[in-house]
Amino acid sequence: MTTIARVLLVLGFSFAASAQSVDPNEMLHPPADSWLTFHGGYSGQRHTSLTGITPENVGQLEQVWRFQTGEKQQIKASPIVAGGVIYITTPDNIWAVDARTAKKLWHYQNPPNKAFHIGHRGAAIYKDTVYLTTPDCHLVALNAKNGKVKWDVVIADSNKGYWATNAPLVVRNHVLVGLSGDFDNLPGQLKSIDADTGATQWIFYSTPQPGGKDSSSGGATGGQMWTTGTYDPALNLVYVGTGNPTPVLNGEVRPGDNPWTCSIVALNPDTGKLIWGFQASPHDTHDWDANEVPVLADADFNGQRRKLLMQASRNGYFFVLDRTNGKSLLTAPFATVNWAKGIDQQGRPIPDPAKFPAKSGVLVAPNESGATNFRPPSFDPQTGLFIVSAQDGYGIYFFKPEHGAYGWAGADYGVAGRAFLRAIDYKTGKIVWNHPIGDGAGTAGVLTTETGVTFSGDVSGNVLALRTNDGSTLWHLALGKVGNAEVGNARIGNGPISYELDGRQYMVVGGGSSLYAFALPKE
Amino acid sequence: MPAFSLSGADLAAIVAFIHDQKTKAEALGGARRSVDAADLTTGDAAAGLRYFNGAGGCSACHSAGGDLAGIASRYQGVALLRRMLYPNGRPAPARPKVTLWLPSGETVVAPLASEDEFTIVVLEPSGARQSYEKSALKFKIENPMSAHFDQLAKYTDDDLHNVYAYLDTLK
C-alpha cells in the first residue's frame, strides 16, 4: 500500500467517525446514508428518495445481516442511522451497530426499574449525542461514539404513573420528549430539553394539572404525547398527536370536548406555545389516542397547492388539515366505524352517546387497539397514496359508576379484527386498494420508495414488498423461518427504514427481537 | 336518618367492612375494572330466541339442544358474551375446513392449522402439519367464524343483549 493510500484510508476512517456527528441543519435535508429521526426526516412521510430498489429488482433482495438484541422484548422502535451506525432501542436498552455488518459497537443499559415496559419507539441524535428515554422517565444523553453517559435527567415522576417510550424529536437544540400514562389521572406533558445541557426549556401541557383553576379541559386529564411529532421548518411549527383523556372510559365526570386530548396540536418549538389544535375525537371514551403520525406534504388539494397535514387516526377517520391554521379540508372513515353520528362543521366526528361505554356493554368499531395505532404509515407523493396498516375491528365497552373516576375507570374487551394494508387517496379519502394481512391487527409500519415499492409486514411474520400503485405483492420473506421450521416469533413490530452506503441501498426492518437488513446482491 | 341500635361489636364490624372496601378500591388504583354477570342482564330472552332463529341466522349453525346445550353452565357473564360474539379461547372452536386440489389430481380435505397470504398449513390425520404453497394449487377454505365476524356489523346492542339473555337460559 502506498503512503498516499494509507493517508487516504486514515482520512476516510476519520471522515466516517466524524460523520457520526449530526449537524441539526442536516435534519432539513437528510443525506442518503442516514435515517435521522423516527420518521427518517421531519415530514413523517416515511418515503425514501433512494432508487436502487425497484419493482423490477425487489425480488432479488437478500438478507445482508441480522442483529439479535438478545432481549425478549420485540423491537417496536425505528432505528436511526448516522455516520454508518445504526442506533436501535428496546425498553431500558440502546445498541450502536455497524450499518454495513451489524457488528455491535456499544450497548447501554438503564438500571433495572419497575416502571411499565410496554415498548420503546427509538432514539434521537444531535451532533455527537444520542438520546434515550427510559421506562422510569429519564432522558439519557449518550456519546454517539462510545455510549458513555453525558448526562441523565428525570423528565417525570414514574412513581406517579408516568412512563416513557418516546423517540424524541430534535429541532435545532430542542429535544422534544413526550410521556405516557393511562392508569392515573395525569396531565399530558411534552417537554423541550436543551440538547447540550439537559435543562428543561419549556413544558407544553395538553391538559391542566388536576385540582387547579384551569377548567378548559372540562376536568379531563391525559392527552399524553408518546409518539414522535413532525416539523415544518418554513412555518417553524412542530405537530404532535395527543392521547386519550383520563379517566379513560368514564366520560361523565369530564363533560365537553376535553381539549387538547385526542388532538393534533401545532406548537412553536422555541416557546412551546400552542398555535392551533384540532380534535380528532372530541370527548373520547374509547382510548383512541390521536398519537398517529401527523404526516406533512405540500400538494394539490381542490386545484390549489396547499401545505397539508394528514393523519389516519386510531378512531378510524382520515383527516386532511391545512397545517398553517389547523382548518379541516377532509374527514373520511378509512376503516369500520360505528361510533359517530356525523361530522361537525369543523371536520370532527360527532360522538354518538349510544356508543359511550355502558353498564351492560356496547359493541363499538373500532376496538380499543384502534383502526390503526403506533405503527407508522407512509405517504407516497408520486401516487398521492397514504398507506396505513389498518384494522376493521370490534370491541365491547363497559362503564358503571362503581368503576369510579380514576385511571381506566371502566372495562373493555377486543372482540375480533381483520388487518389490512390500505391505500387512501389523500384528495378524496377513498380507499384505492386494500391488501389483507391476516386476523387481528398488524404491527408493522410502512415505507414507500421513490421507485414505487411499498415495504411493510403481515401478522404472520412475512416482510412484504408491494407495488405502491395497486397493492399487489412483489416479494415476501418469512422472517425467523429456516425452510418451513419456525425459529422464533419474528413478527414485524416496527416501520421499515432505508439508507444507502457505498452506493448500495439497504432496507432494515425489525422482526421479533432482531433487526434484519436486506439489499440487492453485489454486482 | 333513623337512629341505629347496633352493638359495639356490630359497629366495629361495619367500620372494618367500610375500611376493607376502601382498601380494596384503592388497591385497584387506575387499573382496568371488571364486569359482573349481573351487569349483563338487560336483554329479553324471548326476543333473543326470535333473533337466534330469525334475523340473526344463528340457527343455521347452532342449536339449543346440540352444541349450545348447557352453554350457560360452561360460561358466565362476560365470558359467555365474548364466546357468543366471537368464539375464541378454550376450547378452541372448530378449525376451518380446507379443500386442496393438488397438481397430481388428488383432492385433500383437512382442517386448517394456519394460513397466510402465501401458504396453507393443514393438520393431517396423524397430527402432523403439512404446508402447501397457495400459488401451486387450487384451494377453498370454509371458515365458520366468518359468519361471526360478519354478524358484528349487523347486531344492534339490543340484539346482542337479547341473544345473551337467551343463551343465559341454556343451563
Contacts between the chains, C-beta under 8 A, distances in Angstrom:
chain1	res1	chain2	res2	distance
A	161	B	30	6.9
A	182	B	30	7.5
A	183	B	29	6.5
A	183	B	30	3.7
A	183	B	31	6.0
A	184	B	29	7.3
A	184	B	30	4.9
A	185	B	30	7.3
A	246	B	30	7.6
A	247	B	30	7.9
A	336	B	153	7.1
A	354	B	157	7.4
A	358	B	157	7.9
A	359	B	39	5.1
A	359	B	42	7.8
A	360	B	39	5.7
A	360	B	40	5.5
A	360	B	41	7.7
A	360	B	42	4.3
A	360	B	43	7.9
A	360	B	161	5.8
A	361	B	35	7.2
A	361	B	39	7.6
A	361	B	40	6.6
A	361	B	78	7.7
A	361	B	81	6.7
A	361	B	157	7.6
A	361	B	160	7.9
A	361	B	161	7.7
A	362	B	157	5.1
A	363	B	85	7.4
A	363	B	152	6.7
A	363	B	155	5.9
A	363	B	157	6.0
A	363	B	160	6.0
A	365	B	152	7.5
A	365	B	153	7.8
A	394	B	85	7.6
A	394	B	152	4.5
A	396	B	78	8.0
A	396	B	81	7.0
A	396	B	82	7.5
A	396	B	85	7.2
A	398	B	33	7.6
A	398	B	35	5.1
A	398	B	39	7.0
A	400	B	39	6.5
A	402	B	33	8.0
A	403	B	33	4.3
A	404	B	25	7.1
A	404	B	33	7.6
A	406	B	29	7.2
A	406	B	30	5.1
A	407	B	29	6.2
A	407	B	30	1.6
A	407	B	31	6.5
A	408	B	30	5.7
A	408	B	31	6.1
A	408	B	32	4.6
A	408	B	33	6.5
A	409	B	30	7.5
A	409	B	33	7.0
A	410	B	32	7.7
A	410	B	33	5.9
A	411	B	32	5.7
A	411	B	33	4.7
A	411	B	34	5.9
A	411	B	35	5.2
A	411	B	78	7.9
A	412	B	32	7.8
A	413	B	78	6.8
A	413	B	82	6.0
A	415	B	82	6.8
A	415	B	85	4.9
A	415	B	86	4.9
A	415	B	152	6.5
A	416	B	85	7.5
A	416	B	86	4.1
A	416	B	88	7.9
A	416	B	148	7.3
A	416	B	149	5.5
A	416	B	152	6.6
A	418	B	149	7.0
A	436	B	117	7.4
A	437	B	117	7.4
A	438	B	116	6.5
A	458	B	116	6.1
A	458	B	117	6.3
A	459	B	116	8.0
A	460	B	114	7.5
A	460	B	116	3.8
A	460	B	117	7.9
A	462	B	116	6.1
A	462	B	117	6.9
A	462	B	118	7.0
A	464	B	117	7.9
A	473	B	117	6.8
A	476	B	117	7.2
A	476	B	118	6.2
A	484	B	131	5.1
